[in-house]
Amino acid sequence: MSRGCAGRRLPTSPASAPSTTCDWSRAATSTPPTRSSKVSPRRCNSTTAPSPTCTASPTPRPRPGDAVPAPRRAQADLQPLLDGWPLTPAYAQGTAGHVVAANRPAVALCPFFAVGSNPLRAVFLEPEMRSLYPQWDDMTAKAVSGLRATHSINDADPGLLESIGEMTVTSERFRTLWARREVRRGTAAYTRFNHPLVGQLDLRYEKLLRPEAQQLLVVYHADQGSSSAERLQLLTSL
């Protein structure tokens, strides 16, 4: 349980979920998580390599008639579609790895699937993610090898390079996996969640590339008639 979360009991079976849980739903609707680094950031320029302590200059305020930024366009395009899946967690990531569109079931499944969050960064740097993913070692190995398969470092988004630099410095697990240089593309498989509100969820994920929009759509669903399907339905109703 994370510090600052109020425990409450749920009517679930002792074998499927803990009796005392964190107010995950409230956490999911809060503002996206921020970095906890105490290092004062410095400004990047055209000659500065991306690093955890280098931040981009503030984005100028858009003027009337300016083109709509890509993340806002992506959210406007995808959000109605994702909202039409009330029982199917789904979100989309941009080239920097940040979520640009997400529906309520996705955020209920994990607060770090909310718009503006970086799920990969959270997996390695947020302690509660180890509890959410009981098969964390296997999942992180797939995540890093999949990252290498999906992105070319030579022409990667600067924001993605900055996240890779931060995780390399901060996470020993990421540093070890990144040094292996394994490339393994996985677009569909099962992931086990140990959700603090509904217990164990065995969900199948599908990763769908949208090349024209430079986005990755991630969709989770449970096998029909399974206990995970029942718990997922319960989660989306909370």
C-alpha positions in Angstrom: 0.0 0.0 0.0 1.4 3.4 -0.9 1.8 6.0 1.9 -1.0 8.4 2.2 -3.7 6.0 0.8 -6.7 5.2 3.0 -7.3 1.5 3.5 -10.8 0.1 2.9 -12.3 -3.4 2.8 -14.0 -4.8 -0.3 -16.4 -7.7 -0.8 -14.0 -9.9 -2.6 -12.8 -13.4 -1.8 -9.8 -13.8 0.4 -7.9 -15.8 -2.3 -8.4 -13.2 -5.1 -7.7 -9.8 -3.5 -6.2 -8.3 -0.4 -8.7 -7.2 2.3 -7.3 -3.8 2.7 -6.5 -1.8 -0.4 -5.3 1.6 -1.5 -7.7 4.1 -3.0 -6.5 3.3 -6.5 -9.5 4.9 -8.2 -8.9 8.2 -6.5 -5.2 8.0 -7.5 -6.2 7.3 -11.1 -8.2 10.5 -11.4 -5.4 12.7 -9.9 -2.9 14.7 -11.9 -0.3 12.6 -13.8 2.7 11.6 -11.7 5.7 13.9 -11.6 9.3 13.1 -11.4 10.8 12.9 -8.0 14.4 13.8 -8.9 16.0 16.4 -6.7 18.5 17.4 -9.3 17.8 20.9 -10.5 17.1 20.7 -14.3 19.1 22.7 -16.8 17.9 23.9 -20.1 18.7 22.0 -23.3 20.0 23.5 -26.4 20.8 22.3 -29.9 24.2 21.0 -28.8 23.2 19.4 -25.5 22.7 15.7 -25.4 19.4 14.5 -23.8 19.9 13.6 -20.1 17.8 13.3 -16.9 18.9 16.8 -15.8 18.3 18.5 -19.2 14.9 19.9 -19.9 13.5 21.5 -23.0 12.8 25.2 -23.2 9.2 26.2 -22.4 6.8 25.7 -25.3 5.5 29.0 -26.6 1.9 29.8 -26.1 -0.1 28.9 -29.3 -1.6 31.8 -31.3 -5.0 31.8 -33.0 -4.7 30.0 -36.3 -1.6 27.9 -35.3 -1.7 24.2 -36.1 -3.0 22.0 -33.2 -0.1 20.2 -31.5 0.1 16.4 -32.4 -0.8 15.1 -28.8 -4.0 17.3 -28.8 -4.9 16.1 -32.3 -4.3 12.5 -31.2 -6.5 12.8 -28.2 -9.2 14.5 -30.2 -9.1 11.7 -32.9 -8.9 8.7 -30.6 -10.7 9.7 -27.4 -14.3 9.1 -28.8 -13.2 5.7 -30.0 -11.6 4.7 -26.7 -14.6 6.1 -24.7 -16.8 3.7 -26.7 -15.1 0.7 -25.1 -16.5 0.9 -21.5 -15.3 -2.5 -20.5 -12.0 -2.5 -22.5 -8.9 -0.7 -21.1 -7.1 1.1 -23.9 -4.7 3.9 -24.3 -2.4 5.4 -27.0 1.2 6.5 -26.8 3.1 9.0 -28.9 6.7 8.8 -30.1 8.1 10.0 -26.8 6.3 7.2 -24.8 3.8 9.5 -23.2 0.1 8.6 -23.2 -1.8 10.9 -25.6 -5.3 9.3 -25.2 -6.8 6.9 -22.7 -10.2 5.7 -21.5 -11.5 5.3 -18.0 -11.0 1.6 -17.8 -7.3 2.0 -18.6 -6.8 4.6 -15.9 -8.8 2.4 -13.4 -6.5 -0.5 -14.3 -3.4 1.6 -13.7 -3.1 5.4 -12.9 0.1 5.5 -15.0 -2.0 4.8 -18.1 -3.5 8.3 -17.8 -2.9 11.0 -20.4 0.5 12.7 -19.9 2.0 9.7 -18.1 4.9 7.5 -19.3 4.0 3.9 -18.6 7.5 2.5 -19.4 9.2 5.0 -17.1 6.6 4.2 -14.3 7.3 0.5 -14.6 11.0 1.0 -13.6 10.8 4.1 -11.4 7.5 3.9 -9.5 7.6 1.4 -6.5 3.9 0.6 -6.6 4.3 -0.9 -10.1 6.2 -3.9 -8.7 3.1 -4.7 -6.7 0.8 -4.2 -9.6 2.8 -6.6 -11.8 3.6 -9.8 -9.9 5.6 -11.0 -12.9 7.6 -7.8 -12.9 11.0 -9.3 -14.0 9.5 -11.0 -17.1 7.4 -8.0 -18.0 10.2 -5.5 -17.8 12.4 -7.8 -20.0 9.7 -7.8 -22.6 9.2 -4.1 -22.3 12.8 -3.2 -23.0 13.3 -5.7 -25.8 10.1 -4.4 -27.3 11.3 -0.9 -27.0 14.4 -1.7 -29.0 12.3 -3.5 -31.6 9.9 -0.6 -32.1 12.2 2.4 -32.0 15.4 3.3 -33.8 17.7 5.2 -31.4 19.3 7.1 -34.2 16.1 8.9 -35.1 14.1 8.5 -31.8 12.0 11.3 -30.3 14.2 13.5 -28.0 11.6 13.0 -25.2 12.1 9.2 -25.5 15.9 9.6 -25.4 15.6 11.7 -22.3 13.5 9.0 -20.6 16.0 6.3 -21.6 18.8 8.4 -20.1 16.9 8.9 -16.9 16.0 5.2 -16.5 19.6 4.2 -17.3 20.9 6.4 -14.6 18.2 5.7 -12.0 17.1 2.1 -12.5 19.7 -0.8 -12.2 17.1 -3.2 -13.8 16.6 -1.0 -16.9 20.4 -0.5 -17.2 21.0 -4.2 -17.1 18.3 -5.0 -19.7 19.3 -2.1 -22.0 22.9 -3.4 -22.0 21.7 -6.8 -23.3 20.6 -5.2 -26.6 17.9 -7.8 -27.0 15.3 -7.1 -29.7 12.0 -8.9 -29.4 8.8 -7.6 -31.0 5.7 -8.7 -29.1 2.4 -7.4 -30.3 0.1 -9.8 -28.3 0.5 -11.7 -25.1 -0.9 -12.0 -21.6 -0.1 -9.8 -18.6 -1.0 -10.6 -15.0 -2.0 -7.7 -12.8 -2.4 -7.8 -9.0 -4.9 -5.0 -8.7 -5.4 -3.5 -5.3 -9.1 -3.2 -5.7 -10.2 -6.4 -7.5 -7.3 -8.8 -7.2 -5.7 -10.9 -9.9 -6.4 -10.1 -13.5 -5.0 -12.1 -16.4 -5.5 -9.9 -19.4 -4.4 -10.3 -23.0 -2.9 -7.2 -24.6 -2.8 -6.1 -28.2 -0.4 -3.5 -29.5 -1.4 -1.9 -32.7 0.8 0.6 -34.5 -0.7 3.6 -36.2 2.1 4.6 -38.6 0.4 7.6 -40.1 -0.2 9.1 -36.6 3.1 7.8 -35.1 1.2 6.2 -32.3 1.0 2.9 -30.5 -2.5 1.8 -29.4 -2.5 -0.7 -26.5 -5.7 -2.6 -25.7 -6.4 -5.0 -22.8 -9.2 -7.6 -22.6 -10.0 -10.7 -20.6 -11.0 -14.1 -21.9 -14.8 -14.4 -22.1 -16.4 -16.1 -19.1 -13.2 -16.1 -17.1 -12.8 -14.9 -13.5 -10.6 -12.1 -14.9 -13.5 -10.9 -17.1 -15.8 -10.8 -14.0 -13.2 -8.8 -12.0 -12.5 -6.5 -14.9 -16.2 -5.7 -15.2 -16.3 -5.0 -11.5 -13.3 -2.7 -11.8 -15.0 -0.7 -14.6 -18.1 -0.3 -12.5 -16.3 1.2 -9.4 
